[in-house]
Protein backbone atom coordinates (compact mmCIF):
# COMPACT_ATOMS: atom_id res chain seq x y z
CA UNK A 1 0.00 0.00 0.00
CA UNK A 2 1.29 3.47 -0.88
CA UNK A 3 2.17 5.90 1.85
CA UNK A 4 0.78 9.32 0.99
CA UNK A 5 1.68 12.65 2.54
CA UNK A 6 -0.37 15.79 2.02
CA UNK A 7 1.79 18.49 0.42
CA UNK A 8 -0.71 21.28 0.05
CA UNK A 9 -4.44 21.83 0.31
CA UNK A 10 -6.48 24.72 -1.08
CA UNK A 11 -6.02 27.61 1.38
CA UNK A 12 -9.64 28.61 0.78
CA UNK A 13 -11.02 25.15 1.59
CA UNK A 14 -14.27 24.82 3.46
CA UNK A 15 -13.28 21.34 4.62
CA UNK A 16 -14.84 19.35 1.80
CA UNK A 17 -14.22 18.81 -1.89
CA UNK A 18 -10.95 20.66 -1.60
CA UNK A 19 -8.22 20.61 -4.22
CA UNK A 20 -5.08 19.07 -2.78
CA UNK A 21 -1.75 17.62 -3.81
CA UNK A 22 -0.15 14.62 -2.15
CA UNK A 23 3.17 12.86 -2.60
CA UNK A 24 3.58 9.09 -2.61
CA UNK A 25 6.55 8.72 -0.29
CA UNK A 26 8.26 5.71 -1.85
CA UNK A 27 8.20 6.65 -5.54
CA UNK A 28 7.88 10.42 -5.09
CA UNK A 29 4.89 10.54 -7.46
CA UNK A 30 2.41 13.39 -7.06
CA UNK A 31 -1.33 12.84 -6.77
CA UNK A 32 -3.70 15.68 -7.61
CA UNK A 33 -7.19 15.98 -6.17
CA UNK A 34 -9.41 18.57 -7.76
CA UNK A 35 -12.23 19.19 -10.17
CA UNK A 36 -12.12 17.14 -13.37
CA UNK A 37 -11.88 19.22 -16.54
CA UNK A 38 -14.86 18.35 -18.74
CA UNK A 39 -14.86 21.22 -21.23
CA UNK A 40 -14.41 19.71 -24.69
CA UNK A 41 -12.48 22.77 -25.88
CA UNK A 42 -10.05 22.63 -22.94
CA UNK A 43 -9.58 18.89 -23.34
CA UNK A 44 -8.92 19.31 -27.06
CA UNK A 45 -6.34 22.00 -26.31
CA UNK A 46 -4.63 19.79 -23.71
CA UNK A 47 -4.68 16.86 -26.13
CA UNK A 48 -3.04 19.06 -28.75
CA UNK A 49 -0.20 19.90 -26.36
CA UNK A 50 0.20 16.44 -24.82
CA UNK A 51 -1.96 13.62 -26.24
CA UNK A 52 -4.33 12.14 -23.66
CA UNK A 53 -4.25 8.41 -23.18
CA UNK A 54 -7.48 6.45 -22.74
CA UNK A 55 -6.89 6.09 -18.99
CA UNK A 56 -5.86 9.72 -18.35
CA UNK A 57 -7.86 12.63 -17.00
CA UNK A 58 -7.18 16.34 -16.71
CA UNK A 59 -7.72 17.94 -13.32
CA UNK A 60 -7.74 21.58 -12.28
CA UNK A 61 -5.74 23.06 -9.41
CA UNK A 62 -6.73 26.67 -8.59
CA UNK A 63 -4.22 29.43 -9.32
CA UNK A 64 -4.41 30.50 -5.66
CA UNK A 65 -2.54 27.27 -4.80
CA UNK A 66 0.50 28.00 -6.98
CA UNK A 67 2.70 29.66 -4.36
CA UNK A 68 1.77 27.12 -1.67
CA UNK A 69 2.45 24.25 -4.09
CA UNK A 70 5.83 25.65 -5.10
CA UNK A 71 6.77 26.15 -1.45
CA UNK A 72 5.65 22.61 -0.54
CA UNK A 73 7.58 21.05 -3.43
CA UNK A 74 10.72 22.96 -2.56
CA UNK A 75 10.45 22.00 1.10
CA UNK A 76 9.84 18.35 0.14
CA UNK A 77 13.04 18.45 -1.91
CA UNK A 78 14.95 20.14 0.91
CA UNK A 79 15.33 23.48 -0.91
CA UNK A 80 14.99 26.84 0.77
CA UNK A 81 11.48 27.93 -0.18
CA UNK A 82 12.23 31.43 1.07
CA UNK A 83 14.90 32.00 -1.55
CA UNK A 84 12.43 33.41 -4.03
CA UNK A 85 10.33 35.35 -1.53
CA UNK A 86 7.48 32.86 -1.17
CA UNK A 87 7.62 32.83 2.62
Secondary structure as UniProt FT lines:
FT   STRAND          4..9
FT   TURN            11..12
FT   STRAND          20..24
FT   TURN            25..27
FT   STRAND          30..33
FT   STRAND          35..36
FT   HELIX           40..49
FT   TURN            54..55
FT   STRAND          59..60
FT   HELIX           63..65
FT   HELIX           66..76
FT   TURN            77..78
FT   HELIX           81..84
//
